[in-house]
């Protein structure tokens, strides 16, 4: 399931509606309308979930890479971008005190995620274009799931940030790039030769969204062979 999570920005919340249930909106602001301009996008990506309850549990029990907000709480909005459940896809849901309520929600009025434009690619999924604080080591480490490795397999001013130990620790194959296989999550970011990464241009983002548009089925054996050695098991 691909989702976006929106949470109220406390600095914009003049009426203090953050964490309030849907039924309380009327008494606070004389309307049950949800003011999308109060909200900020804090997550965009794929999660292993079948329904909204699964999404709620994930964000309350696990650290989800690239998530910039707090655990999902009352007043948050979950936008289901893609889902095998056609009843959910394309809709927005208000996290209420009990359950979820389908709502009209103008996402164009929301603040974007913090950071610079990059392309994030995970195994078995299509890429996502999102903003991340790509010059903060802990953010990069969180996104790729461990020690970072920077490679420059392309001719233009971009690089790939991946997990330096991805193949050693058994991460799933992600994409072929040239003659190499990248395993685990990867980020494509801008690199102009300076000390810091830069955001991708619109043209670069579109290029790599299209280049890696199709997930690849890469076997564990292929990943191991790309490491330059094989694991051999013995029966005793």
N, CA and C of each residue as an Amber inpcrd file, in Angstrom:
protein
   708
   0.8460000  -1.1850000   0.0000000   0.0000000   0.0000000   0.0000000
   0.8890000   1.2460000   0.0000000   0.5680000   2.1980000  -0.8620000
   1.3010000   3.4660000  -0.8990000   0.4360000   4.5410000  -0.2630000
   1.0030000   5.2510000   0.7150000   0.2190000   6.2300000   1.4590000
   0.9850000   7.5340000   1.6440000   0.2270000   8.5810000   1.9140000
   0.7700000   9.8340000   2.4080000   0.1290000  10.0960000   3.7690000
   0.9420000  10.5720000   4.7050000   0.4470000  10.9050000   6.0360000
   0.5570000  12.4160000   6.2240000  -0.5270000  13.0130000   6.6960000
  -0.5530000  14.4480000   6.9620000  -0.8610000  14.6690000   8.4390000
  -0.1190000  15.5910000   9.0560000  -0.3370000  15.9230000  10.4610000
  -0.3870000  17.4390000  10.6250000  -1.1490000  17.8970000  11.5940000
  -1.3210000  19.3250000  11.8150000  -0.0220000  19.9480000  12.3160000
   0.3600000  21.0570000  11.6870000   1.5140000  21.8370000  12.1170000
   1.0820000  22.7000000  13.3020000   1.6630000  22.4660000  14.4510000
   1.2470000  23.1650000  15.6760000   1.3540000  24.6810000  15.5480000
   2.3350000  25.1650000  14.7760000   2.5080000  26.6110000  14.6260000
   1.3380000  27.2570000  13.8860000   0.6210000  26.4840000  13.0830000
  -0.5060000  27.0180000  12.3220000  -1.8490000  26.7510000  13.0030000
  -1.8090000  25.9900000  14.0690000  -3.0370000  25.5080000  14.7060000
  -3.5610000  26.5180000  15.7250000  -4.1180000  27.6180000  15.2450000
  -4.5710000  28.6910000  16.1310000  -5.7540000  28.2770000  17.0080000
  -6.6020000  27.3950000  16.4950000  -7.7740000  26.9620000  17.2660000
  -7.5330000  25.7030000  18.0930000  -6.3170000  25.2080000  18.0490000
  -5.9210000  24.0440000  18.8390000  -6.8070000  22.8170000  18.5440000
  -6.8810000  22.4820000  17.2640000  -7.6850000  21.3140000  16.8840000
  -6.8300000  20.0510000  16.7300000  -5.5290000  20.1820000  16.8710000
  -4.6650000  19.0070000  16.7820000  -5.0060000  18.0270000  17.8930000
  -5.1150000  16.7670000  17.5150000  -5.4400000  15.6560000  18.4140000
  -6.9080000  15.6400000  18.8460000  -7.7480000  16.4790000  18.2470000
  -9.1730000  16.4550000  18.5670000  -9.9250000  15.5700000  17.5910000
 -10.9290000  14.8500000  18.0950000 -11.7510000  14.0000000  17.2560000
 -12.6510000  14.8030000  16.3430000 -13.1910000  14.1420000  15.3380000
 -14.0030000  14.8090000  14.3250000 -15.2220000  15.4950000  14.9290000
 -15.8560000  14.8700000  15.9110000 -17.0880000  15.4230000  16.4890000
 -16.8390000  16.7170000  17.2580000 -15.5900000  16.9810000  17.6440000
 -15.2750000  18.1820000  18.4070000 -14.9760000  19.3860000  17.5170000
 -14.7790000  19.1600000  16.2250000 -14.4310000  20.2670000  15.3360000
 -15.5270000  21.3250000  15.3070000 -16.7730000  20.8740000  15.3000000
 -17.9090000  21.7990000  15.2240000 -17.8990000  22.7980000  16.3840000
 -17.6380000  22.3000000  17.5700000 -17.6750000  23.1800000  18.7450000
 -16.4790000  24.1310000  18.7930000 -15.3680000  23.7410000  18.1950000
 -14.1620000  24.5670000  18.2480000 -14.1480000  25.6220000  17.1560000
 -14.5760000  25.2300000  15.9370000 -14.4270000  26.1440000  14.8010000
 -15.7370000  26.3970000  14.0600000 -16.8490000  26.0560000  14.6730000
 -18.1720000  26.2870000  14.0670000 -18.3510000  25.5760000  12.7310000
 -17.6190000  24.5190000  12.5270000 -17.7260000  23.7800000  11.2730000
 -17.0270000  22.4380000  11.4300000 -17.4680000  21.4450000  10.6670000
 -16.7730000  20.1680000  10.6400000 -15.8170000  20.0850000   9.4510000
 -15.6720000  21.1970000   8.7290000 -14.7360000  21.2200000   7.6080000
 -13.3050000  21.0900000   8.1300000 -12.4980000  20.3380000   7.4030000
 -11.0950000  20.1720000   7.7780000 -10.2630000  21.1760000   6.9990000
  -9.5220000  21.9940000   7.7060000  -8.6870000  23.0190000   7.0840000
  -7.3540000  22.3900000   6.6870000  -7.2350000  22.0580000   5.4110000
  -6.0260000  21.3750000   4.9340000  -4.7820000  22.2470000   5.0550000
  -4.9560000  23.5680000   5.1100000  -3.7980000  24.4610000   5.1950000
  -3.0760000  24.3390000   6.5400000  -3.6960000  23.6910000   7.5180000
  -3.0560000  23.4700000   8.8090000  -2.0890000  22.2930000   8.7670000
  -2.2070000  21.4820000   7.7490000  -1.5160000  20.1980000   7.7220000
  -0.2010000  20.2370000   6.9480000   0.6350000  19.2850000   7.3010000
   1.9280000  19.1090000   6.6460000   2.1030000  17.6420000   6.2760000
   2.6050000  17.3980000   5.0860000   2.9130000  16.0360000   4.6620000
   4.1610000  15.5600000   5.4150000   4.0500000  14.4580000   6.1490000
   5.1800000  13.9660000   6.9400000   5.6740000  12.5990000   6.4810000
   4.9430000  11.9850000   5.5440000   5.4060000  10.6990000   5.0120000
   4.7810000  10.4630000   3.6460000   5.5860000   9.9050000   2.7460000
   5.1030000   9.4650000   1.4430000   5.8900000   8.2250000   1.0580000
   5.2010000   7.1150000   0.9140000   5.9130000   5.9010000   0.5360000
   5.0570000   4.6630000   0.6580000   5.7300000   3.5250000   0.5580000
   5.0710000   2.2220000   0.5720000   5.2190000   1.5630000   1.9350000
   4.1500000   0.9630000   2.4050000   4.1670000   0.2490000   3.6760000
   3.5230000  -1.1220000   3.4900000   3.9600000  -2.0590000   4.2920000
   3.3890000  -3.4050000   4.2420000   2.1070000  -3.4140000   5.0670000
   1.0180000  -3.0730000   4.4230000  -0.2640000  -2.9690000   5.1160000
  -1.3890000  -3.3310000   4.1610000  -2.4470000  -3.8950000   4.7060000
  -3.6130000  -4.2660000   3.9060000  -4.7800000  -3.3070000   4.0890000
  -4.7880000  -2.5970000   5.2140000  -5.8910000  -1.6790000   5.4880000
  -5.4020000  -0.5600000   6.4020000  -6.3100000   0.3290000   6.7600000
  -5.9440000   1.4870000   7.5730000  -5.4920000   1.1000000   8.9790000
  -6.0930000   0.0820000   9.5220000  -5.6840000  -0.3710000  10.8570000
  -4.2390000  -0.8480000  10.8410000  -3.8350000  -1.5400000   9.7630000
  -2.4470000  -1.9670000   9.6400000  -1.5050000  -0.7710000   9.5860000
  -1.9030000   0.2550000   8.8380000  -1.0850000   1.4660000   8.7500000
  -0.9360000   2.0960000  10.1260000  -2.0310000   2.1920000  10.8470000
  -2.0120000   2.7750000  12.1970000  -1.0520000   2.0110000  13.1110000
  -1.1540000   0.7040000  13.0930000  -0.2980000  -0.1130000  13.9630000
   1.1720000   0.0580000  13.5890000   1.4710000   0.0440000  12.2940000
   2.8620000   0.1960000  11.8460000   3.4860000   1.4800000  12.3660000
   2.7730000   2.5870000  12.1970000   3.3300000   3.8710000  12.5730000
   3.3170000   4.1090000  14.0810000   2.7200000   3.2040000  14.8160000
   2.7210000   3.3130000  16.2750000   3.6080000   2.2760000  16.9370000
   4.1470000   1.3530000  16.1780000   4.9760000   0.2970000  16.7670000
   6.3540000   0.1830000  16.1380000   6.5490000   0.7690000  14.9570000
   7.8240000   0.6230000  14.2650000   8.3380000   1.9790000  13.8000000
   9.6340000   2.0300000  13.5760000  10.2310000   3.2160000  12.9720000
  10.1440000   3.0390000  11.4550000   9.3840000   3.8980000  10.7950000
   9.1900000   3.8040000   9.3560000  10.1760000   4.7400000   8.6660000
  11.0590000   4.2220000   7.8240000  12.0480000   5.0770000   7.1530000
  11.4040000   6.2330000   6.4030000  12.0190000   7.3880000   6.4670000
  11.6550000   8.6560000   5.8290000  10.4630000   9.3480000   6.4930000
   9.8880000   8.7650000   7.5480000   8.7790000   9.3990000   8.2480000
   9.2920000  10.5890000   9.0500000   8.6770000  11.7470000   8.8810000
   9.1350000  12.9650000   9.5320000   8.2320000  13.4310000  10.6780000
   7.2080000  12.6610000  11.0080000   6.2690000  13.1010000  12.0280000
   6.2520000  12.2120000  13.2540000   5.2100000  12.3730000  14.0470000
   5.0020000  11.5460000  15.2290000   4.1540000  10.3270000  14.8550000
   3.9570000   9.4360000  15.7940000   3.1100000   8.2770000  15.5350000
   1.7100000   8.7390000  15.1570000   1.0100000   7.9610000  14.3430000
  -0.3160000   8.3620000  13.8760000  -1.2570000   8.5380000  15.0620000
  -1.9290000   9.6870000  15.0940000  -2.8000000  10.0390000  16.2120000
  -4.1020000  10.6430000  15.6920000  -5.0210000  10.8830000  16.6000000
  -6.2910000  11.5270000  16.2670000  -6.0250000  12.8740000  15.6040000
  -6.7460000  13.1530000  14.5550000  -6.6900000  14.3580000  13.7050000
  -5.7550000  14.2040000  12.5250000  -4.9470000  13.1500000  12.4830000
  -4.0840000  12.9180000  11.3240000  -4.9130000  12.4740000  10.1230000
  -4.3650000  12.6950000   8.9380000  -5.0040000  12.2850000   7.6910000
  -4.1320000  11.2520000   6.9920000  -4.7440000  10.1590000   6.5970000
  -4.0690000   9.1510000   5.7710000  -4.6620000   9.2140000   4.3740000
  -3.8220000   9.5180000   3.4070000  -4.2410000   9.4770000   2.0050000
  -3.7360000   8.1760000   1.4040000  -4.6370000   7.3440000   0.9350000
  -4.2450000   6.0840000   0.3040000  -4.0300000   6.3560000  -1.1790000
  -2.7850000   6.3890000  -1.5800000  -2.4340000   6.6820000  -2.9720000
  -2.6740000   5.4650000  -3.8510000  -2.2350000   4.3020000  -3.3730000
  -2.4350000   3.0500000  -4.1010000  -2.7480000   1.9390000  -3.1130000
  -3.6640000   1.0580000  -3.4930000  -4.0120000  -0.0670000  -2.6330000
  -4.6600000  -1.1590000  -3.4650000  -4.4150000  -2.3910000  -3.0770000
  -5.1100000  -3.5010000  -3.7280000  -6.6010000  -3.4650000  -3.4090000
  -6.9430000  -2.8450000  -2.2970000  -8.3460000  -2.6750000  -1.9270000
  -8.8820000  -1.4380000  -2.6280000  -9.6480000  -1.6150000  -3.6730000
 -10.1350000  -0.4980000  -4.4890000 -11.0430000   0.4380000  -3.6990000
 -11.5620000  -0.0040000  -2.5730000 -12.4170000   0.8610000  -1.7530000
 -11.6150000   1.9520000  -1.0560000 -10.3100000   1.7530000  -0.9560000
  -9.4560000   2.6960000  -0.2460000  -8.6930000   3.6200000  -1.1760000
  -8.2960000   3.1190000  -2.3300000  -7.4220000   3.8530000  -3.2300000
  -7.9510000   5.2170000  -3.6270000  -7.0820000   6.2410000  -3.5230000
  -7.4300000   7.5850000  -3.9350000  -8.2260000   8.3800000  -2.9200000
  -8.4950000   7.8250000  -1.7430000  -9.3110000   8.5070000  -0.7500000
  -8.4680000   8.9870000   0.4340000  -9.0280000   9.9500000   1.1860000
  -8.3880000  10.4680000   2.3850000  -9.2390000  10.1050000   3.5950000
  -8.5620000   9.7800000   4.6870000  -9.2490000   9.3050000   5.8790000
  -8.7510000  10.0550000   7.1200000  -9.7060000  10.5500000   7.8920000
  -9.4260000  11.2300000   9.1570000  -9.3050000  10.1840000  10.2520000
  -8.1800000  10.2250000  10.9790000  -8.0050000   9.3060000  12.1030000
  -8.7910000   9.8540000  13.2890000  -9.8810000   9.1890000  13.6180000
 -10.7700000   9.6590000  14.6770000 -10.4530000   8.9610000  16.0000000
 -11.1860000   9.3340000  17.0300000 -10.9770000   8.6920000  18.3340000
 -11.1960000   7.1940000  18.2490000 -12.1560000   6.8090000  17.4250000
 -12.3890000   5.3920000  17.1490000 -12.5440000   5.2380000  15.6410000
 -11.6320000   4.5410000  15.0230000 -11.7330000   4.2670000  13.6000000
 -11.3360000   5.4420000  12.7130000 -11.7580000   5.3670000  11.4570000
 -11.3820000   6.3490000  10.4520000 -12.6320000   6.8350000   9.7180000
 -12.5880000   8.1010000   9.3260000 -13.7170000   8.6990000   8.6400000
 -13.2570000   9.2090000   7.2750000 -13.9370000   8.8180000   6.2110000
 -13.6280000   9.3250000   4.8820000 -13.9610000  10.8080000   4.8060000
 -13.0100000  11.6110000   4.3090000 -13.2010000  13.0630000   4.2910000
 -12.7440000  13.6490000   2.9660000 -13.2910000  14.8310000   2.6690000
 -12.7720000  15.6350000   1.5690000 -11.5700000  16.4140000   2.0930000
 -10.4590000  16.3180000   1.3900000  -9.2280000  16.9130000   1.8990000
  -8.4020000  17.3880000   0.7210000  -8.1840000  18.6990000   0.6290000
  -7.4480000  19.2950000  -0.4810000  -5.9530000  19.2650000  -0.1730000
  -5.2680000  18.2260000  -0.6410000  -3.8460000  18.0560000  -0.3210000
  -2.9740000  19.1670000  -0.9020000  -3.4690000  19.8820000  -1.9100000
  -2.6710000  20.9450000  -2.5210000  -2.4400000  22.1060000  -1.5610000
  -3.2350000  22.1900000  -0.5000000  -3.1020000  23.2690000   0.4770000
  -2.1170000  22.9290000   1.5930000  -1.6300000  21.7080000   1.6140000
  -0.7530000  21.2650000   2.6980000   0.7020000  21.6630000   2.4430000
   1.4570000  21.7670000   3.5240000   2.8930000  21.9810000   3.4190000
   3.5670000  20.7040000   2.9260000   4.6760000  20.8870000   2.1960000
   5.4440000  19.7430000   1.7210000   6.3250000  19.1880000   2.8440000
   6.8520000  17.9990000   2.6250000   7.8230000  17.4310000   3.5490000
   9.0610000  18.3180000   3.6070000   9.7780000  18.2560000   4.7190000
  11.0040000  19.0290000   4.8770000  12.1260000  18.4490000   4.0220000
  12.9720000  19.3300000   3.4900000  14.1610000  18.8500000   2.8170000
  14.2160000  19.1850000   1.3410000  15.0790000  18.4520000   0.6360000
  15.3690000  18.6780000  -0.7660000  14.8400000  17.5290000  -1.6160000
  14.5310000  17.8410000  -2.8410000  13.9180000  16.8560000  -3.7360000
  14.8990000  15.7280000  -4.0850000  14.4290000  14.5020000  -3.9390000
  15.2190000  13.3260000  -4.2810000  14.2690000  12.2320000  -4.7630000
  14.8400000  11.1380000  -5.2390000  14.0430000   9.9840000  -5.6620000
  14.4220000   8.8040000  -4.7720000  13.4230000   8.1770000  -4.1890000
  13.6150000   7.0680000  -3.2470000  13.0810000   5.7980000  -3.8790000
  13.9150000   4.7660000  -3.8970000  13.5460000   3.5240000  -4.5730000
  13.7560000   2.3510000  -3.6180000  12.7230000   1.5710000  -3.4130000
  12.8050000   0.3910000  -2.5560000  12.4920000  -0.8630000  -3.3710000
  13.0100000  -2.0140000  -2.9540000  12.7600000  -3.2500000  -3.7070000
  11.2690000  -3.5300000  -3.8750000  10.9120000  -3.9860000  -5.0750000
   9.5410000  -4.4160000  -5.4120000   8.5430000  -3.2730000  -5.5260000
   9.0110000  -2.0190000  -5.5260000   8.0990000  -0.8880000  -5.6310000
   8.5630000   0.0850000  -6.7060000   7.6200000   0.8450000  -7.2290000
   7.9730000   1.9390000  -8.1100000   8.5760000   3.0720000  -7.2860000
   9.3610000   3.9480000  -7.9010000  10.0140000   5.0220000  -7.1380000
   9.0100000   6.0380000  -6.6060000   9.4410000   6.7970000  -5.6150000
   8.6760000   7.9530000  -5.1520000   9.5860000   9.1690000  -5.1640000
   9.0350000  10.2970000  -5.5610000   9.7460000  11.5710000  -5.4870000
   9.2960000  12.2720000  -4.2200000  10.2340000  12.6260000  -3.3610000
   9.8780000  13.2440000  -2.0900000  10.9870000  14.1560000  -1.6200000
  10.7140000  14.9040000  -0.5800000  11.7200000  15.7740000   0.0350000
  12.2730000  15.1050000   1.2790000  13.5990000  15.1610000   1.4160000
  14.2660000  14.6560000   2.6100000  15.4220000  15.5780000   2.9520000
  15.7980000  15.5810000   4.2210000  16.9710000  16.3530000   4.6570000
  18.2220000  15.5260000   4.3390000  18.5810000  15.5520000   3.0650000
  19.6090000  14.6400000   2.5620000  21.0190000  14.9930000   3.0190000
  21.1840000  16.1110000   3.7090000  22.5050000  16.4590000   4.2280000
  22.6390000  16.1820000   5.7200000  21.6810000  15.4390000   6.2540000
  21.7780000  14.9850000   7.6360000  22.0430000  13.4820000   7.6410000
  23.1590000  13.0940000   8.2320000  23.5920000  11.7040000   8.1810000
  22.5390000  10.7480000   8.7290000  21.9150000  11.1020000   9.8380000
  20.9400000  10.2010000  10.4490000  19.7280000   9.9880000   9.5460000
  19.3700000  11.0140000   8.7740000  18.2550000  10.8750000   7.8350000
  18.6200000   9.8950000   6.7310000  19.8300000  10.0260000   6.1990000
  20.2760000   9.0990000   5.1540000  20.3900000   7.6740000   5.6990000
  20.9320000   7.5480000   6.8840000  21.0820000   6.2310000   7.5120000
  19.7220000   5.5730000   7.7230000  18.7560000   6.3600000   8.1440000
  17.4000000   5.8700000   8.3480000  16.7900000   5.4190000   7.0190000
  16.9940000   6.2100000   5.9710000  16.3840000   5.9150000   4.6760000
  16.9140000   4.6240000   4.0620000  18.2210000   4.3700000   4.2060000
  18.8070000   3.1820000   3.5670000  18.9630000   2.0150000   4.5380000
  18.6520000   2.2340000   5.7940000  18.6570000   1.1420000   6.7580000
  20.0080000   0.7250000   7.2720000  20.9520000   1.6570000   7.3500000
  22.2610000   1.3050000   7.8850000  23.3570000   2.2290000   7.3970000
  24.5900000   1.7310000   7.4210000  25.7400000   2.5270000   7.0010000
  25.5850000   2.9480000   5.5400000  25.8840000   4.2160000   5.2650000
  25.6480000   4.7080000   3.9140000  26.8620000   4.5040000   3.0090000
  26.5730000   4.3200000   1.7350000  27.5860000   4.2140000   0.6910000
  27.1700000   5.1450000  -0.4440000  28.1060000   5.9170000  -0.9580000
  27.8240000   6.8550000  -2.0370000  28.5360000   6.4020000  -3.3010000
  27.8030000   6.2440000  -4.3780000  28.3840000   5.8230000  -5.6440000
  27.9300000   6.7680000  -6.7500000  28.7120000   6.7920000  -7.8280000
  28.4490000   7.7050000  -8.9430000  28.4070000   6.9130000 -10.2570000
  27.3380000   6.1720000 -10.4840000  27.2730000   5.3450000 -11.6970000
  26.7590000   6.0760000 -12.9350000  26.3670000   7.3360000 -12.7740000
  25.7580000   8.0660000 -13.8810000  26.6880000   9.1590000 -14.3960000
  26.3750000   9.6820000 -15.5720000  27.2000000  10.7130000 -16.1980000
  26.8560000  12.1190000 -15.7370000  25.6230000  12.3040000 -15.2390000
  25.2280000  13.6540000 -14.8330000  25.5260000  13.8770000 -13.3530000
  25.1320000  15.0400000 -12.8410000  25.4940000  15.4370000 -11.4840000
  24.5470000  14.8530000 -10.4480000  24.4730000  13.5330000 -10.4000000
  23.6770000  12.8450000  -9.3890000  24.4800000  11.6660000  -8.8610000
  24.0800000  11.1840000  -7.7130000  24.7180000   9.9920000  -7.1560000
  23.6670000   9.1230000  -6.4840000  24.0680000   7.9080000  -6.1570000
  23.1910000   6.9890000  -5.4360000  23.7050000   6.8470000  -4.0100000
  22.8110000   7.0290000  -3.0570000  23.1130000   6.7570000  -1.6550000
  22.4430000   5.4360000  -1.2990000  23.2380000   4.4670000  -0.9100000
  22.7050000   3.1570000  -0.5600000  23.2760000   2.6630000   0.7470000
  22.9760000   1.4100000   1.0620000  23.4640000   0.7770000   2.2890000
  24.7630000   0.0390000   1.9750000  25.8180000   0.4170000   2.6520000
  27.1460000  -0.1460000   2.3900000  27.1900000  -1.6460000   2.6580000
  26.3280000  -2.1540000   3.5310000  26.3380000  -3.5670000   3.8970000
  25.1230000  -4.3100000   3.3680000  24.4030000  -3.7120000   2.4310000
  23.1250000  -4.2760000   1.9900000  23.2330000  -5.7310000   1.5620000
  24.2340000  -6.0500000   0.7650000  24.3640000  -7.4230000   0.2640000
  24.8720000  -8.3650000   1.3570000  25.7410000  -7.8680000   2.2100000
  26.2880000  -8.7000000   3.2820000  25.2180000  -9.1140000   4.2820000
  24.2710000  -8.2290000   4.5520000  23.2570000  -8.5350000   5.5670000
  21.9720000  -9.0930000   4.9440000  22.0300000  -9.3900000   3.6430000
  20.9160000 -10.0880000   3.0100000  19.7500000  -9.2400000   2.5780000
  19.9780000  -7.9490000   2.3550000  18.8890000  -7.1180000   1.8470000
  18.4930000  -7.5510000   0.4400000  17.2570000  -7.3440000   0.1170000
  16.7040000  -7.8000000  -1.1540000  17.2520000  -6.9750000  -2.3110000
  17.4710000  -7.6550000  -3.4370000  17.9040000  -6.9620000  -4.6310000
  16.8900000  -5.9120000  -5.0480000  17.3880000  -4.7790000  -5.4970000
  16.5190000  -3.6590000  -5.8190000  16.5190000  -3.3700000  -7.3230000
  17.6430000  -2.8960000  -7.8530000  17.7170000  -2.5310000  -9.2640000
  19.1000000  -2.8730000  -9.8300000  19.1390000  -3.1900000 -11.1380000
  20.3900000  -3.2560000 -11.8720000  20.7650000  -1.8420000 -12.3000000
  22.0020000  -1.4770000 -12.0740000  22.5260000  -0.1970000 -12.5670000
  23.8510000  -0.5010000 -13.2460000  23.8860000  -0.3900000 -14.5680000
  25.0600000  -0.8070000 -15.3010000  25.2720000  -2.3000000 -15.1290000
  26.4600000  -2.6830000 -14.7210000  26.7710000  -4.1010000 -14.5050000
  26.6380000  -4.5110000 -13.0420000  26.1160000  -3.6140000 -12.2190000
  26.0170000  -3.9000000 -10.7890000  24.5610000  -4.0390000 -10.3540000
  24.4030000  -4.7020000  -9.2190000  23.0930000  -4.8270000  -8.5840000
  23.1220000  -4.0270000  -7.2880000  22.1110000  -3.2160000  -7.1070000
  21.9450000  -2.5000000  -5.8370000  20.8800000  -3.2260000  -5.0250000
  21.2080000  -3.4690000  -3.7600000  20.2680000  -4.1360000  -2.8610000
  19.8220000  -3.1450000  -1.7890000  18.6420000  -3.4150000  -1.2440000
  18.1010000  -2.5410000  -0.2190000  17.6310000  -1.2130000  -0.7880000
  17.1120000  -0.3240000   0.0540000  16.6210000   0.9750000  -0.4120000
  17.7640000   1.8400000  -0.9300000  17.4920000   2.6560000  -1.9370000
  18.4780000   3.5960000  -2.4450000  17.8320000   4.9680000  -2.6570000
  18.6510000   5.9940000  -2.5410000  18.2420000   7.3700000  -2.8020000
  19.0540000   7.9160000  -3.9610000  18.4090000   8.6130000  -4.8610000
  19.1190000   9.3230000  -5.9140000  19.0440000  10.8080000  -5.5790000
  20.2120000  11.4210000  -5.4100000  20.2910000  12.8110000  -4.9880000
  21.2280000  13.5760000  -5.9120000  21.1260000  14.9040000  -5.8620000
  22.0010000  15.7290000  -6.6660000  23.3690000  15.8860000  -6.0330000
  24.4110000  15.9530000  -6.8800000  25.7820000  16.0920000  -6.3950000
  26.5370000  17.0060000  -7.3590000  26.7990000  18.2340000  -6.9140000
  27.4880000  19.1930000  -7.7860000  28.9750000  19.3080000  -7.4760000
  29.4870000  18.3220000  -6.7280000  30.9000000  18.3240000  -6.4050000
  31.2520000  19.0800000  -5.1450000  30.2720000  19.6730000  -4.4800000
  30.5220000  20.3900000  -3.2410000  30.4980000  19.4770000  -2.0390000
  30.5280000  20.0720000  -0.8570000  30.5220000  19.2790000   0.3740000
  29.1550000  18.6870000   0.6660000  28.1020000  19.3530000   0.2050000
  26.7470000  18.9090000   0.4940000  26.0470000  18.4160000  -0.7640000
  25.0950000  17.5270000  -0.5590000  24.2290000  17.1240000  -1.6610000
  23.3060000  18.2850000  -2.0150000  22.7930000  18.2670000  -3.2280000
  21.8270000  19.2690000  -3.6660000  20.5870000  18.5430000  -4.1510000
  19.4860000  19.2830000  -4.2420000  18.2670000  18.6290000  -4.6920000
  18.2990000  18.3920000  -6.1880000  17.5550000  17.3860000  -6.6110000
  17.4300000  17.0950000  -8.0240000  16.6400000  18.2070000  -8.7180000
  16.9920000  18.4850000  -9.9540000  16.1530000  19.3640000 -10.7530000
  14.8880000  18.5980000 -11.1390000  13.8860000  19.3090000 -11.6050000
  12.6600000  18.6410000 -12.0500000  12.9750000  17.6470000 -13.1660000
  13.8810000  18.0360000 -14.0630000  14.2380000  17.1670000 -15.1840000
  14.9550000  15.9100000 -14.6940000  15.8610000  16.0750000 -13.7460000
  16.5690000  14.9030000 -13.2010000  15.6100000  13.9710000 -12.4780000
  14.7270000  14.5410000 -11.6780000  13.7690000  13.7110000 -10.9440000
  12.9040000  12.9120000 -11.9090000  12.4150000  13.5600000 -12.9320000
  11.5850000  12.8680000 -13.9140000  12.3770000  11.7730000 -14.6230000
  13.6290000  12.0810000 -14.9740000  14.4770000  11.1100000 -15.6710000
  14.6300000   9.8260000 -14.8640000  14.9370000   9.9530000 -13.5840000
  15.2020000   8.7560000 -12.7810000  13.9220000   8.0970000 -12.2850000
  12.8540000   8.8490000 -12.1980000  11.5590000   8.2160000 -11.9410000
  11.1990000   7.2950000 -13.1090000  11.4960000   7.7300000 -14.3180000
  11.2040000   6.9210000 -15.5030000  12.2120000   5.7860000 -15.6760000
  13.4890000   6.0750000 -15.4150000  14.5300000   5.0530000 -15.5710000
  14.2680000   3.8450000 -14.6830000  13.8180000   4.0860000 -13.4680000
  13.6090000   3.0050000 -12.5070000  12.1250000   2.7580000 -12.2280000
  11.3050000   3.0660000 -13.2190000   9.8550000   2.9740000 -13.0350000
   9.3620000   1.5600000 -12.7670000  10.0880000   0.5730000 -13.2460000
   9.6110000  -0.8110000 -13.1450000  10.4250000  -1.6010000 -12.1310000
   9.7940000  -2.1230000 -11.0900000  10.4950000  -2.9750000 -10.1270000
  11.1020000  -4.1980000 -10.8120000  12.2030000  -4.6840000 -10.2650000
  12.8790000  -5.8460000 -10.8320000  12.8180000  -7.0220000  -9.8610000
  12.6740000  -8.1940000 -10.4240000  12.6840000  -9.4200000  -9.6300000
  14.1140000  -9.9570000  -9.6380000  14.8530000  -9.6770000  -8.5830000
  16.2640000 -10.0630000  -8.5000000  16.4150000 -11.1160000  -7.4050000
  16.9020000 -12.2600000  -7.7630000  17.0080000 -13.3690000  -6.8100000
  18.1550000 -13.1490000  -5.8330000  18.0840000 -13.8610000  -4.7330000
  19.1530000 -13.7900000  -3.7290000  20.4690000 -14.2840000  -4.3180000
  20.3680000 -15.2690000  -5.2030000  21.5770000 -15.8030000  -5.8360000
  22.2570000 -14.7500000  -6.7080000  21.4440000 -13.9500000  -7.4090000
  22.0130000 -12.8770000  -8.2300000  22.7220000 -11.8490000  -7.3630000
  22.1060000 -11.5160000  -6.2440000  22.7160000 -10.5480000  -5.3370000
  24.0350000 -11.0830000  -4.8050000  24.0630000 -12.3500000  -4.4180000
  25.2790000 -12.9540000  -3.8820000  26.3800000 -13.0070000  -4.9240000
  26.0150000 -13.3330000  -6.1560000  27.0260000 -13.4280000  -7.2080000
  27.6350000 -12.0650000  -7.5160000  26.8800000 -11.0070000  -7.2880000
  27.3920000  -9.6690000  -7.5330000  28.3510000  -9.2140000  -6.4400000
  28.3940000  -9.9720000  -5.3350000  29.3110000  -9.6420000  -4.2570000
  30.7200000 -10.1520000  -4.5560000  30.8300000 -11.0600000  -5.5070000
  32.1350000 -11.5940000  -5.8450000  32.4740000 -12.8730000  -5.1180000
  31.5490000 -13.3700000  -4.2710000  31.7770000 -14.6570000  -3.6360000
  30.4320000 -15.2920000  -3.3490000  30.4390000 -16.5580000  -3.0310000
  29.2170000 -17.3060000  -2.7890000  29.2120000 -17.8720000  -1.3840000
  28.0040000 -18.0700000  -0.8590000  27.8350000 -18.7410000   0.4170000
  27.6650000 -20.2340000   0.1570000  28.4470000 -21.0530000   0.8450000
  28.3550000 -22.4960000   0.6440000  27.9040000 -23.1490000   1.9450000
  26.8770000 -23.9570000   1.8790000  26.3730000 -24.6260000   3.0580000
  26.8750000 -26.0610000   3.1160000  27.0630000 -26.5840000   4.3140000
  27.5410000 -27.9460000   4.4990000  26.5380000 -28.7260000   5.3060000
  26.3110000 -29.9560000   4.9350000  25.4540000 -30.8490000   5.6890000
  26.3240000 -31.7790000   6.5210000  25.9730000 -31.8830000   7.7850000
  26.7520000 -32.7610000   8.6780000  25.8900000 -33.9580000   9.0730000
